[in-house]
């Protein structure tokens, strides 16, 4: 039996899957994100080691391939993996390629919205991207951006500078704060303030699902910001492209209003655009990419993917 590893990692988590040549998952493991400057490399190495302990049985001494989309620490992951077994082939993929493959596609456009955000164009003869400037300079429409807008809306409501919203009460209760001013210490004294701010997006999602108008407007604005990235990218290629526009990443799961606003803005310019979510989480997209790169069509193994990677359907995790 031949074995493969797929590993996807960003700001929120690093997830890896060991699977066989029939696309049956043998093991999976995950750890916190690697794309952070607050976590020392020694700690990242320890966490990857623990993850590989779970992932790789002693009986697996050779991997036919490892497909990786890991921000910042792909080299470290490879070195630690090669200490444990022989790896015949490594392949490195970017977020755009991985997200498209998770939708069963090789070419198209992706609007990536996780902890950070960017848009990718992947075409047979062209690659391009917009965004990805990081949480200080950009990442509009991302989980961090949604979290930051949530905190600001709560602050404005407390001051009277903005409309009243349930976000303030939800934040103080969820985070166990004695008063709104305690938000300052919660964020500024955290080991990684980026993670704390991004985690506020979950509170925005709860408020939006309860009908809070301010929270809903935050998700609408996030969708429009991501549409702006995609529209900029499409303008660069003359408005013609092959494949769907895929909305990928955890931030999209917060509330459907974000996707609705995104679609509406895109279709103002491109009414014919096919816009969709991926079928699978990105780590499963890496398994799809290996098959697509070998010349197989997605339809040829779609059933095997659904049977083997059913636990990695988009939105299930």
MODA-V13717 format. One record per run of one state. SS is the DSSP state (~ for helix, > for strand, _ for the rest). FROM is the first residue (numbers start at 0). TO is the last residue. Records with the same first field share a line. If there is no record, write none. Layout:
# MODA-V13717
SS = FROM-TO / FROM-TO
This chain:
# MODA-V13717
_ = 0-1 / 9-11 / 20-23 / 32-39 / 55-60 / 63-63 / 70-72 / 84-84 / 87-88 / 92-93 / 102-106 / 113-115 / 123-124 / 131-132 / 137-141 / 159-165 / 174-180 / 188-191 / 209-211 / 236-243 / 248-248 / 253-254 / 269-273 / 277-278 / 280-280 / 293-296 / 308-308 / 313-316
> = 2-8 / 12-19 / 24-31 / 61-62 / 64-69 / 85-86 / 89-91 / 107-112 / 116-122 / 125-130 / 244-247 / 274-276 / 279-279 / 312-312
~ = 40-54 / 73-83 / 94-101 / 133-136 / 142-158 / 166-173 / 181-187 / 192-208 / 212-235 / 249-252 / 255-268 / 281-292 / 297-307 / 309-311
